[in-house]
């Protein structure tokens, strides 16, 4: 090491030791007058960007101050469809994730608008400096400096004009926020529709339990009647055996129905964010009026409504607009920018006039303001390929929008036909149930008088059981079809359940 220093200093050896301690560096970034220190300080929303997010009832679900008013009481076990859907919308993780995405995109809009404001950054340094120099060559020297010094700098930058880059970025962020809001609406409607579907499946299972219990009771009465007739010698033992078989089958169906009911309740509890073993009782009215024919609008009108309002189409159109804005952003980033810049710096660090010379205190200040123009002359064709990639993304979003339009049209058509069939079956199922009741009553009377055999009685009982289950399924199916059609139209909301 000594030989190297001798070569460099032409026969002089220099040994310099510097000890720097007590250094504090602080960086401050400012946007206008709203400071952000990296801590939970300053205004939460200085640009009031979150005021642009609609205060919809759905968003109120995630407001801690209002959630209890919208979501209801989680301790309740007597639940209507409205209670169940409200709880599912509040506690389903997909709805919370969608709301989080809305907040993220709202923040992105705020960031894009903040680019119009100046930026101010500062650096402050306070240090204690100990320097020792000594040499052992032709002219030996030794000097030492102990000093404390500070330096600071303040830099201002304000982009005055950028040929549309910032405005395009704001358009892009706003389109992404619109897409996030539509996706939130879509997530809410998906959870809504799935919960309604599971609710009516549970209703069918619950009513099937009661129906199979009634059927089991009827089968027991038929069995008792057959036993009496066999004991009196007016019927063969085969009547009793056939009645016993029908009764055992009814018991089997009742056990299965109870298992299906418990499974359906568990799935519904999970939709509500509860454990599947929570006790639930579904409150559902049996008095369902036949639908008014004015409810069924023309399919062309329904398709038009869906094309205008369905959230998945709103989101797809917003995604396309965002892709188009992103292409403008990329193009504008390759254009010049004109900025107003300013700087002020202060430094009082001791300086030396040369090797072996004593250190003396010195204070320097630097002030400057001006206009800065940045011109990207050549970027290695990077911008060209970025623009081509952005154009390809626009084409992809156009295809996605077309696909979404077809998917919505298919859903509307399918649910429209399902509701038409459900409306017809609602009337027909009541007629079948009325006829089956009359046939079973007549067969019971005929069998009691010995006019008919056990097979006719069992057959009419089986027909009555099927009619009861068809009626239950038709009622729930029509209600579910109505909700699913509303969902495919993008017009689903809590008022739909009233």
C-alpha positions in Angstrom: 0.0 0.0 0.0 2.8 2.5 0.9 4.5 2.0 -2.6 1.2 2.8 -4.3 0.8 6.0 -2.4 4.5 7.0 -3.2 3.9 6.5 -6.9 0.7 8.6 -6.8 2.2 11.4 -4.8 5.6 11.5 -6.5 7.7 10.6 -3.5 5.2 11.8 -0.8 3.3 9.3 1.4 -0.1 10.4 2.5 -2.3 8.7 5.1 -5.8 10.3 5.5 -8.3 9.2 8.1 -11.9 10.6 8.2 -14.4 9.8 10.9 -18.0 10.8 10.1 -20.5 10.5 12.9 -23.9 11.8 13.9 -25.4 12.0 10.4 -29.1 12.6 9.9 -30.7 12.6 6.5 -34.3 13.5 6.0 -36.2 13.5 2.7 -39.5 15.4 2.4 -41.9 15.0 -0.6 -44.7 17.5 -0.9 -47.7 17.8 -3.3 -49.0 21.3 -3.1 -49.6 21.9 0.6 -50.7 18.3 1.4 -47.7 16.6 3.0 -47.1 12.8 3.0 -44.5 11.7 5.4 -44.9 8.0 5.0 -46.8 7.9 8.3 -50.5 8.2 9.1 -50.3 12.0 9.0 -51.9 14.8 7.0 -55.2 14.7 5.1 -56.6 11.3 4.2 -58.0 12.5 0.8 -56.6 15.9 0.0 -58.0 15.9 -3.6 -61.4 14.6 -2.3 -61.2 11.8 -4.9 -63.2 9.3 -2.9 -66.1 11.7 -3.1 -66.4 10.5 -6.7 -67.2 7.0 -5.5 -71.0 6.7 -5.3 -72.3 6.2 -1.8 -74.5 3.2 -2.8 -76.2 0.9 -0.3 -73.7 -1.8 -1.4 -70.8 0.4 -0.4 -72.4 1.3 2.9 -72.1 -2.4 3.8 -68.4 -1.9 4.2 -68.7 1.3 6.2 -68.2 0.3 9.9 -70.5 3.0 11.0 -73.4 1.9 8.8 -72.8 -1.8 8.2 -75.2 -2.9 11.1 -78.1 -0.9 9.5 -77.6 -2.6 6.1 -76.4 -6.1 7.1 -78.8 -6.8 9.9 -78.3 -8.8 13.1 -76.0 -11.9 12.7 -77.5 -13.5 15.8 -80.9 -14.0 14.3 -82.0 -17.5 13.3 -85.5 -16.7 11.9 -84.5 -15.4 8.5 -86.4 -14.1 5.4 -84.8 -14.1 1.9 -84.0 -10.4 2.4 -82.2 -11.1 5.6 -80.2 -13.9 4.0 -79.2 -12.0 0.9 -78.2 -8.9 2.9 -76.0 -11.0 5.2 -74.4 -12.7 2.2 -73.6 -9.5 0.4 -72.0 -8.1 3.6 -69.9 -11.1 4.5 -69.0 -12.8 1.2 -65.2 -12.3 0.6 -65.8 -11.7 -3.1 -67.9 -8.6 -2.4 -65.3 -7.3 0.0 -62.5 -7.9 -2.6 -64.5 -6.0 -5.2 -65.0 -3.0 -2.9 -61.2 -3.0 -2.1 -60.5 -2.8 -5.8 -62.8 0.2 -6.1 -60.8 2.0 -3.4 -57.6 1.1 -5.1 -58.7 2.5 -8.4 -60.1 5.7 -6.7 -56.6 6.2 -5.3 -55.1 5.8 -8.7 -57.4 8.5 -10.0 -56.1 10.8 -7.2 -52.5 9.9 -8.1 -53.1 10.8 -11.8 -54.7 14.1 -10.8 -51.8 14.9 -8.4 -49.4 14.9 -11.4 -50.8 18.4 -12.3 -49.4 19.7 -9.0 -45.8 20.7 -8.3 -43.4 18.5 -6.4 -41.1 19.7 -3.7 -38.3 17.6 -2.2 -35.8 18.5 0.5 -32.6 16.9 1.9 -31.1 17.9 5.2 -27.8 16.5 6.6 -26.1 17.2 10.0 -22.7 15.7 10.6 -19.7 15.6 12.9 -16.5 15.2 10.8 -13.1 14.3 12.1 -10.3 14.4 9.5 -6.6 13.5 10.1 -3.9 13.8 7.4 -0.2 13.1 7.7 2.7 12.3 5.3 6.1 10.8 5.8 7.9 11.6 2.5 10.2 14.6 1.6 8.0 17.2 3.3 6.4 15.6 6.3 3.1 17.1 7.3 0.3 16.5 9.8 -3.0 18.3 10.2 -6.3 17.5 11.9 -9.8 18.9 11.6 -12.7 18.4 14.0 -15.9 20.0 12.7 -19.7 19.9 12.8 -21.5 21.0 9.7 -24.8 20.9 8.0 -26.0 21.0 4.4 -29.5 21.2 3.0 -31.2 21.3 -0.4 -34.7 22.2 -1.6 -35.7 21.2 -5.1 -38.9 22.3 -6.9 -40.3 20.7 -10.1 -43.6 21.5 -11.8 -44.5 20.0 -15.2 -46.2 22.8 -17.1 -46.9 21.0 -20.4 -46.5 17.5 -21.5 -48.5 17.2 -24.7 -51.4 15.3 -23.2 -49.7 12.6 -21.1 -51.2 13.6 -17.8 -54.8 14.1 -19.2 -54.6 10.7 -20.9 -53.4 9.1 -17.6 -56.4 10.7 -15.8 -58.7 9.3 -18.5 -57.1 5.9 -18.0 -57.5 6.0 -14.3 -61.1 7.1 -14.5 -61.9 4.3 -16.9 -60.3 1.8 -14.6 -62.4 3.2 -11.7 -65.6 2.9 -13.8 -64.6 -0.7 -14.5 -63.9 -1.4 -10.9 -67.3 0.0 -9.9 -69.0 -2.2 -12.6 -67.1 -5.2 -11.5 -68.2 -4.6 -7.9 -71.8 -4.4 -9.1 -71.2 -7.6 -11.0 -69.7 -9.4 -8.0 -72.7 -8.2 -5.8 -75.2 -9.4 -8.4 -73.4 -12.8 -8.7 -73.4 -13.3 -5.0 -77.0 -12.1 -4.9 -78.2 -14.5 -7.5 -76.2 -17.5 -6.2 -77.6 -16.9 -2.7 -81.1 -16.7 -4.0 -80.6 -19.9 -5.8 -79.3 -21.7 -2.7 -82.1 -20.1 -0.7 -84.8 -21.6 -2.9 -83.0 -24.9 -3.0 -83.2 -24.9 0.8 -86.9 -23.8 0.7 -87.6 -26.8 -1.6 -85.7 -29.1 0.7 -87.5 -27.7 3.8 -90.9 -28.1 2.2 -90.0 -31.6 0.9 -89.4 -32.6 4.5 -92.9 -31.5 5.4 -94.3 -33.1 2.3 -92.6 -36.5 2.9 -93.8 -36.4 6.5 -97.3 -36.0 5.3 -96.8 -38.7 2.7 -95.4 -41.0 5.4 -98.5 -40.3 7.5 -100.8 -41.1 4.6 -98.9 -44.3 3.9 -99.3 -45.3 7.6 -103.0 -44.8 7.4 -103.1 -46.9 4.2 -101.2 -49.6 6.0 -103.5 -49.5 9.0 -106.5 -49.8 6.7 -105.0 -52.7 4.9 -104.2 -54.5 8.2 -107.8 -54.0 9.3 -109.1 -55.5 6.1 -106.7 -58.4 6.3 -107.8 -59.2 9.8 -111.4 -59.1 8.8 -110.7 -61.5 6.0 -111.9 -59.2 3.3 -108.4 -58.6 1.8 -105.5 -60.8 0.9 -102.2 -60.6 2.9 -100.6 -59.2 -0.2 -102.5 -55.9 0.3 -100.9 -55.6 3.7 -97.4 -56.4 2.3 -97.8 -53.9 -0.5 -99.0 -51.2 1.9 -96.0 -52.0 4.2 -93.6 -51.6 1.3 -95.2 -48.2 0.4 -94.9 -47.1 4.0 -91.2 -48.2 4.2 -90.5 -46.3 1.0 -92.2 -43.2 2.4 -90.0 -43.5 5.5 -86.9 -43.8 3.3 -87.9 -40.7 1.3 -88.5 -38.7 4.5 -85.1 -39.6 5.9 -83.4 -38.6 2.6 -85.4 -35.3 2.5 -84.2 -34.4 6.0 -80.6 -35.0 5.0 -81.0 -32.9 1.9 -82.6 -30.2 3.9 -79.7 -30.0 6.4 -77.1 -30.0 3.6 -79.0 -27.1 1.9 -79.1 -25.1 5.1 -75.4 -25.6 5.7 -74.6 -24.3 2.2 -76.9 -21.3 2.8 -75.2 -20.6 6.1 -71.8 -20.6 4.3 -73.2 -18.1 1.8 -74.0 -15.9 4.7 -70.5 -16.2 6.2 -71.7 -18.4 9.0 -70.7 -21.9 10.1 -72.7 -24.7 8.4 -73.8 -26.1 11.8 -75.6 -22.8 12.7 -79.3 -23.2 13.3 -81.4 -21.5 10.6 -85.1 -21.3 10.1 -86.3 -20.0 6.7 -89.4 -17.8 6.8 -91.1 -18.0 3.5 -94.7 -17.3 2.5 -96.8 -20.0 0.9 -99.2 -17.5 -0.6 -97.5 -16.8 -3.8 -99.7 -15.0 -6.3 -99.6 -16.0 -9.9 -97.5 -13.6 -11.9 -99.1 -10.8 -13.9 -98.6 -11.2 -17.6 -97.4 -7.7 -17.9 -94.2 -8.8 -16.1 -93.1 -10.7 -19.2 -91.9 -8.0 -21.5 -90.8 -8.8 -25.1 -87.4 -10.5 -25.3 -86.2 -7.7 -27.6 -86.9 -5.1 -25.0 -85.1 -7.3 -22.3 -82.1 -7.7 -24.5 -81.9 -4.0 -25.1 -82.1 -3.3 -21.4 -79.3 -5.8 -20.6 -77.1 -4.3 -23.3 -77.4 -0.9 -21.7 -77.2 -1.7 -18.0 -75.6 -5.0 -17.3 -72.5 -4.5 -15.1 -70.3 -6.9 -17.0 -70.9 -4.8 -20.2 -70.3 -1.6 -18.4 -67.0 -3.0 -17.1 -66.0 -4.3 -20.6 -66.7 -0.9 -22.1 -64.7 0.8 -19.4 -61.8 -1.6 -19.9 -61.8 -0.8 -23.6 -61.8 2.9 -22.9 -58.9 2.4 -20.4 -56.9 0.5 -23.1 -57.5 3.3 -25.5 -56.4 5.9 -22.9 -53.4 3.8 -22.1 -52.3 3.9 -25.8 -52.6 7.7 -25.7 -50.5 7.7 -22.5 -47.7 5.7 -24.1 -47.7 7.9 -27.2 -47.6 11.1 -25.1 -44.7 9.8 -22.9 -42.5 9.9 -26.0 -43.2 13.6 -26.5 -41.3 16.6 -24.9 -42.2 17.9 -21.4 -41.8 21.5 -20.3 -41.2 22.0 -16.5 -40.6 24.9 -14.1 -37.6 24.0 -11.9 -36.1 25.6 -8.9 -33.4 24.7 -6.4 -31.9 26.2 -3.2 -29.0 24.5 -1.4 -26.9 25.4 1.7 -23.6 23.8 2.8 -21.1 24.9 5.5 -18.7 21.9 5.4 -15.0 22.8 6.0 -12.8 22.8 3.0 -9.0 22.5 2.4 -7.0 24.1 -0.4 -4.9 21.0 -1.0 -3.1 18.0 0.5 -1.6 18.8 3.8 -3.2 22.2 4.1 -5.3 23.2 7.1 -9.2 23.0 6.8 -11.0 26.3 7.1 -14.8 26.9 7.5 -16.7 27.7 4.4 -20.4 28.4 3.7 -21.9 28.1 0.2 -25.4 28.8 -1.1 -26.8 27.9 -4.5 -30.1 29.3 -5.8 -31.5 28.7 -9.3 -34.9 28.8 -11.1 -35.6 28.1 -14.7 -37.5 26.3 -17.4 -36.5 22.7 -18.3 -37.3 21.0 -21.5 -36.9 17.3 -21.8 -36.9 15.9 -25.4 -36.7 12.2 -25.9 -34.9 12.1 -29.3 -34.3 8.3 -29.5 -35.3 5.5 -27.3 -34.1 2.5 -29.2 -37.5 1.8 -30.8 -38.9 1.0 -27.3 -41.7 3.4 -27.8 -42.7 1.9 -31.1 -43.1 -1.6 -29.6 -44.9 -0.2 -26.6 -47.4 1.5 -28.9 -47.9 -1.7 -30.8 -48.5 -3.6 -27.6 -51.0 -1.0 -26.5 -52.8 -1.3 -29.8 -53.0 -5.1 -29.4 -54.5 -4.6 -26.0 -57.2 -2.4 -27.4 -58.0 -5.1 -30.0 -58.2 -7.6 -27.2 -60.6 -5.5 -25.2 -62.8 -5.0 -28.2 -63.0 -8.8 -28.6 -63.7 -9.1 -24.9 -66.6 -6.6 -25.2 -68.1 -8.5 -28.1 -67.8 -11.8 -26.1 -69.5 -10.2 -23.1 -72.3 -8.9 -25.2 -73.0 -12.4 -26.5 -72.7 -13.9 -23.0 -75.3 -11.5 -21.6 -77.6 -12.0 -24.6 -77.4 -15.8 -24.1 -78.1 -15.4 -20.4 -81.1 -13.2 -21.0 -82.5 -15.6 -23.6 -82.1 -18.7 -21.4 -83.5 -17.1 -18.3 -86.4 -15.5 -20.2 -87.4 -19.0 -21.5 -87.0 -20.5 -18.1 -89.3 -17.9 -16.6 -91.9 -18.5 -19.3 -91.8 -22.2 -18.6 -91.9 -21.6 -14.9 -94.9 -19.3 -15.2 -96.8 -22.0 -17.1 -95.7 -24.7 -14.7 -96.9 -22.6 -11.7 -100.5 -22.8 -13.0 -100.2 -26.4 -14.2 -98.7 -27.7 -10.9 -101.6 -26.4 -8.9 -104.1 -28.1 -11.2 -102.2 -31.4 -10.9 -102.1 -31.1 -7.1 -105.8 -30.5 -6.9 -106.6 -33.5 -9.1 -104.2 -35.7 -7.2 -105.8 -34.8 -3.9 -109.3 -35.6 -5.2 -108.1 -38.9 -6.7 -106.4 -40.0 -3.4 -109.5 -39.1 -1.4 -111.7 -41.0 -3.8 -109.4 -44.0 -3.8 -109.3 -44.1 0.1 -113.1 -44.1 0.1 -113.4 -46.8 -2.5 -110.8 -49.0 -0.8 -112.6 -48.6 2.6 -115.8 -49.8 0.9 -114.0 -52.6 -0.8 -114.7 -51.3 -4.3 -111.1 -51.1 -5.4 -107.8 -52.8 -4.5 -104.7 -51.7 -2.7 -102.8 -51.0 -6.0 -105.1 -48.2 -7.0 -104.8 -46.6 -3.5 -101.0 -46.8 -3.6 -100.8 -45.5 -7.1 -103.0 -42.5 -6.2 -100.9 -41.9 -3.1 -97.7 -41.9 -5.2 -99.3 -39.5 -7.7 -100.2 -37.2 -4.8 -96.7 -37.3 -3.4 -95.3 -36.4 -6.9 -97.8 -33.6 -7.3 -96.9 -32.1 -4.0 -93.2 -32.1 -4.8 -93.9 -30.7 -8.3 -95.8 -27.9 -6.7 -93.1 -27.1 -4.3 -90.5 -27.1 -7.0 -92.6 -25.0 -9.4 -93.2 -22.3 -6.7 -89.5 -22.1 -5.9 -88.5 -22.4 -9.5 -90.6 -19.5 -10.6 -89.3 -17.3 -7.9 -85.7 -18.2 -8.7 -86.2 -17.8 -12.4 -87.6 -14.3 -11.8 -84.5 -13.4 -9.8 -82.1 -15.0 -12.3 -83.7 -13.0 -15.2 -83.3 -9.8 -13.2 -79.7 -10.7 -12.7 -79.1 -11.3 -16.4 -80.6 -7.9 -17.1 -78.2 -6.3 -14.6 -81.2 -5.0 -12.7 -80.9 -7.0 -9.5 -81.2 -5.3 -6.1 -82.7 -5.7 -2.7 -86.0 -4.2 -3.8 -86.4 -7.2 -6.2 -87.0 -9.4 -3.1 -89.9 -7.4 -1.8 
